Amino acid sequence: MNFWQKLKTTLEMIKFEHTLFALPFAFLGAVLAANGLPSWWQILWITVAMFGARSAAMTFNRIIDRKFDAENPRTANRE
């Protein structure tokens, strides 16, 4: 398996598209918390934090729940 296939598999496993979907809500929260527009630096760190935290959480969930996922018909075919 080459690098691009591994990357594609990883992004599918952590549901990367769900992270993208959640970003606008994080940015809206930042606007509300800042009572205006946050700085570009803050936006960068919010983005990094969202990707890092959500990806780590999804990875840990896949590892911890692998036994239960294997027994559940809906999730039995997960990698």
N, C-alpha and C positions, 0 to 999 in steps of 0.2 A: 504494500500500500504506500503510495507516494505522499508527499507533504500535503498536496491539495485535497486528496481523498481523505486524509486524516483530519484536516481542517474542516472539511464539509461534514464529516461524521460528528466531530465534536460540536460544531454549531447546531446540528440537528438535535443532538442529545441534550444540549442545554437550552433549547428553544430560543435561539438568538432573536427570532422575530418577535417574541414576546417582550424581550428586553427593549427592542426598538419601540414597541407599542407603549411601554411604560415611561419612556423618556419625556414625552410632553407633560405628563402628570408631575414628574419630578421638577421640570422647569417651571410649571405653574406654581408649585409649592415654593420654589425659590423666589419667584416674583412676589408672591404674597408675603413671604417671610421678610423680604428686603424692602417692602413697601415701595416697590419700583423695580427697575431692571437691575439684576445682579451684574457684576462685572464679568468680562470675558474669562477672566481667571477662575471665577467662581463657577461659571458654566462649564468650563473644562473639567474642574474637579468633581462637579456633580455628575457629569457624564462618565468619568473614570470610576467614580464610586458606584454608580448604578450598574455599569457593566461588570465591575469586579465583584460586588456583593451578590448580585443576582446570579451570575455565572457560577460563583463558588457555592451558593446555596443549592442551585440545581445539580451541580456535580456531587455535592455531599448527599443530597436526596437520592440520586441514582445509586450511589455506592451503598448507603445505609438501607435503602428499601429494595435492593436487588432480589432478596429472598422472597419478599411479599409480592413484588412485581412479577416474578416467575410463576407464582401460583394464581394470580389474577388473570382471567381470560382476556381482559381488555389490554393488559400491559405485558402479557407473556412473551411477546415477540420483540420486546425492546432489547437493544444491544447492551 
